[in-house]
Amino acid sequence: MKRKVIQLKESELKRLISKIIEEQTASNAFTQGQTLGMVQGQQARKAVNQVASNAVKGLKETVVTILKVSFKIVIIGGAVVYLIGNGIYKIGAAAHNAILKFMAASGKAVIKTFNQISQNTINSFNKIGVAFDKGMNVVNQKLATLKDSTVSIAKWAINSFKQFGTQQWAKVLVAAAGIKEFAGLVGDHLKNSWASIQNQVGVAWDQASNWAKGQYNAAVQGVKNTANAAVQGAKNVYNQTTNAIKNKAGEFAQSAANVAGKTLGAIQGFLSEMYERYLSFSNDTESILSEAVAFNGKEIL
């Protein structure tokens, strides 16, 4: 088959060559633009990730588990945040310290602290607008607008012990009543909760709570006297204080035997150990987080 030869004039050939060059130029420009866009997108994404990385750097996450209840604690600047289920709650530092010491002292809580927050935690914060990729200034501003849930969380923390049964919860309510952070914050809640189980416990709330406060104060005095004894080298002061506490506990157990039976008798030993543990903690939040793990598995409740 004979091929057909197309003859072009010089002007037509020039136009064809120009068209080919234009198409190649356009194609190259598109490719270059696409590549540049990808590079810029990657750079922007890298910059955002770097901001987020810097923001979460140094943040720790503490996971607290009490039987079937589990929650997370994250401290960001001066804000203490609890992640419970799908909710995020801001709580006062003093109340948080009391809650963590109380839970740890019971021996029922398993506490683990991680040196960085998880991606799931970051995602939870993102859902409420606390975006770490926007930097800490934005994060702190958002947290400042978060509603304070101190009272609600304190009640929730106390109620988390209900899962262990009436007798155990009674101990928790009485123990909390003796600690001023709880008594001042959720005193009415403790009293109302006791009313729901008073028939099973067999003693009035005023009697139980007043004795608990006395026990706590005696424990505090015991710690002070122990410190003085250590300085002075007089160990007998500690022994006298310890005996005084035991005697008072014994007196209460005898007077309460007719009305409270075995329940309140069991509470006395629990409170002595509970308050001793509670008062053994440091006062700063960071130290409490690290000290709390020491009581993992050491149940007294």
LINMO-V981850 format. One record per residue. N is the residue number from 1. RES is the residue in one letter. PSI is psi as a letter, one per 30 degrees, with the letter a starting at -180 (NA if undefined). Layout:
N:RES:PSI / N:RES:PSI
//
This chain:
1:M:k / 2:K:k / 3:R:k / 4:K:k / 5:V:k / 6:I:k / 7:Q:k / 8:L:k / 9:K:l / 10:E:e / 11:S:e / 12:E:e / 13:L:e / 14:K:e / 15:R:e / 16:L:e / 17:I:e / 18:S:e / 19:K:e / 20:I:e / 21:I:e / 22:E:e / 23:E:e / 24:Q:e / 25:T:e / 26:A:e / 27:S:e / 28:N:e / 29:A:e / 30:F:e / 31:T:e / 32:Q:e / 33:G:e / 34:Q:e / 35:T:e / 36:L:e / 37:G:e / 38:M:e / 39:V:e / 40:Q:e / 41:G:e / 42:Q:e / 43:Q:e / 44:A:e / 45:R:e / 46:K:e / 47:A:e / 48:V:e / 49:N:e / 50:Q:e / 51:V:e / 52:A:e / 53:S:e / 54:N:e / 55:A:e / 56:V:f / 57:K:k / 58:G:f / 59:L:k / 60:K:l / 61:E:k / 62:T:k / 63:V:k / 64:V:k / 65:T:k / 66:I:j / 67:L:c / 68:K:f / 69:V:k / 70:S:k / 71:F:l / 72:K:l / 73:I:k / 74:V:k / 75:I:j / 76:I:j / 77:G:b / 78:G:g / 79:A:k / 80:V:k / 81:V:k / 82:Y:k / 83:L:j / 84:I:j / 85:G:b / 86:N:g / 87:G:l / 88:I:k / 89:Y:k / 90:K:k / 91:I:k / 92:G:k / 93:A:e / 94:A:e / 95:A:e / 96:H:e / 97:N:e / 98:A:e / 99:I:e / 100:L:e / 101:K:e / 102:F:e / 103:M:e / 104:A:e / 105:A:e / 106:S:f / 107:G:f / 108:K:f / 109:A:k / 110:V:j / 111:I:k / 112:K:k / 113:T:k / 114:F:k / 115:N:f / 116:Q:l / 117:I:k / 118:S:l / 119:Q:e / 120:N:e / 121:T:e / 122:I:e / 123:N:e / 124:S:e / 125:F:e / 126:N:e / 127:K:f / 128:I:g / 129:G:g / 130:V:i / 131:A:j / 132:F:f / 133:D:f / 134:K:g / 135:G:l / 136:M:f / 137:N:e / 138:V:e / 139:V:e / 140:N:e / 141:Q:e / 142:K:e / 143:L:e / 144:A:f / 145:T:f / 146:L:k / 147:K:k / 148:D:k / 149:S:g / 150:T:e / 151:V:e / 152:S:e / 153:I:e / 154:A:e / 155:K:e / 156:W:e / 157:A:e / 158:I:e / 159:N:f / 160:S:f / 161:F:f / 162:K:f / 163:Q:f / 164:F:f / 165:G:l / 166:T:e / 167:Q:e / 168:Q:e / 169:W:e / 170:A:e / 171:K:e / 172:V:e / 173:L:e / 174:V:e / 175:A:e / 176:A:e / 177:A:f / 178:G:f / 179:I:k / 180:K:e / 181:E:e / 182:F:e / 183:A:e / 184:G:f / 185:L:e / 186:V:h / 187:G:e / 188:D:e / 189:H:e / 190:L:e / 191:K:e / 192:N:e / 193:S:e / 194:W:e / 195:A:e / 196:S:f / 197:I:g / 198:Q:e / 199:N:e / 200:Q:f / 201:V:e / 202:G:g / 203:V:k / 204:A:l / 205:W:e / 206:D:e / 207:Q:e / 208:A:e / 209:S:e / 210:N:e / 211:W:e / 212:A:e / 213:K:e / 214:G:e / 215:Q:e / 216:Y:e / 217:N:e / 218:A:e / 219:A:e / 220:V:e / 221:Q:e / 222:G:e / 223:V:e / 224:K:e / 225:N:e / 226:T:e / 227:A:e / 228:N:e / 229:A:e / 230:A:e / 231:V:e / 232:Q:f / 233:G:g / 234:A:i / 235:K:f / 236:N:f / 237:V:e / 238:Y:e / 239:N:e / 240:Q:e / 241:T:e / 242:T:e / 243:N:e / 244:A:e / 245:I:e / 246:K:e / 247:N:e / 248:K:e / 249:A:e / 250:G:e / 251:E:e / 252:F:e / 253:A:e / 254:Q:e / 255:S:f / 256:A:f / 257:A:e / 258:N:e / 259:V:f / 260:A:f / 261:G:b / 262:K:f / 263:T:e / 264:L:f / 265:G:e / 266:A:f / 267:I:e / 268:Q:e / 269:G:e / 270:F:e / 271:L:e / 272:S:e / 273:E:e / 274:M:e / 275:Y:e / 276:E:e / 277:R:e / 278:Y:e / 279:L:f / 280:S:f / 281:F:l / 282:S:l / 283:N:f / 284:D:k / 285:T:e / 286:E:e / 287:S:e / 288:I:e / 289:L:e / 290:S:e / 291:E:f / 292:A:e / 293:V:f / 294:A:f / 295:F:g / 296:N:k / 297:G:f / 298:K:i / 299:E:k / 300:I:f / 301:L:NA
//
